């Protein structure tokens, strides 16, 4: 431990001196700003790639396949990022222990930015053949490893420093990055789709959102480093025992909490893709409707997403976070039984599906981070929360676009609803089994 501290000090000393603000108190609102900046950057990267997986990569990388098969192949590469995230967490937790959080975060976000901007230079199948898919897979794996390493602990720090009667409110703050990132990403693609012809968009227009993602990563890097490298934050992380513990030891001692924590937000994470990526793919592949118009619907839905996330914080402080998760999981189960079929009844059905889906998503997703961070003792919270988040995204969201599109194409939209229903059942079972989680969340 002393050796790790000594190795990190020379690297981070200058940043701590420069960023020192001469006070010892760190307020939750101040942490919240850094959390929102970091999460918005990450989710913007996520949605830029996700939208391109529907609109660009099937024709750019897999032009020799039919539309459905090409989109499924694109979604298979999309899932690689989620598979790689736990690997990234293990690699970067070791860097954190040896060289400090600032070094870990710098390397992770540099890798994330490099992998993201590299996608912007991706050659097409027409230029390099199958190597195009191989390169895209490599870039996607790089994104996943980097996202595993970008866990900065600020969300856990925010939860631990939140006033006791406002923990639900502060638990929802990190989740606001998702709708903000979705709105910006959808607006960019809608702009280029609306102003460029199909040929120009597929040739070069789609690349610009990835350049924007790189720029946002740079801004987010400096904003987050400014926080994690200051003396008061370093001391606060230390006093709260938010330090990287070895991944194997954490898995051995906390495997029950990690499994339960991964399944507790399953309904939320499954719904996440069912109202963002999947419906876009359905409209693009199976209808003749304007994709630009549907992206505008997603932006409107994202506004309801924001409002519902805020409401989740108010509800959680009033009736308990576990109650919010349980009731919304039940509502998602009902939604899953029939709502996906309204996607096939025209523009009105699509709009209704998106708005109701985003409201339910906001209510559940708003408290899903709390379900992850509240289930660990202090000594394991930093690493345990990171691993739990990785696995929750992998189980709940990583294969959701692929599974939902395949099921819908093979058995109809009702089958895609069945996939979402399984996520809701997983959440209800996890909340019911884990009495310790119930005590912590209430």
Secondary structure, DSSP 8 states (H G I E B T S, - for coil): -HHHHHHHHHHHHHHHHHH--S-----HHHHHHHHHHHHHHHHHHHHHHHHHHHHTHHHHT-TTS-HHHHHHHHHHHHHHHHHHHHHHHHHHHHHHHHH-HHHHHHHHHHHHHHHHHHHTT---HHHHTTHHHHHHHHHHHHHHHHHHHT--SHHHHHHHHS-GGGHHHHHHHTTHHHHHHHHHHHHHHHHHHHHS-HHHHHHTGGGHHHHHHHHHHHHHHHHHHHHHTSHHHHHHHHHTT-----HHHHHHHHHHHHHHHHHHTHHHHHHHHHTTHHHHHHHHHH--S-HHHHHHHHHHHHHHHHHHHHHHHHHHHHH-HHHHHHHHHHHHHHHHTTGGGGGGS-HHHHHHHHHHHHHHHHHHHTTHHHHHHTTS-HHHHHHHHHHHHHHHHIIIIITHHHHHHHHHHHH-HHHHHHHHHHHHHHHHHHHHH-HHHHHHH-
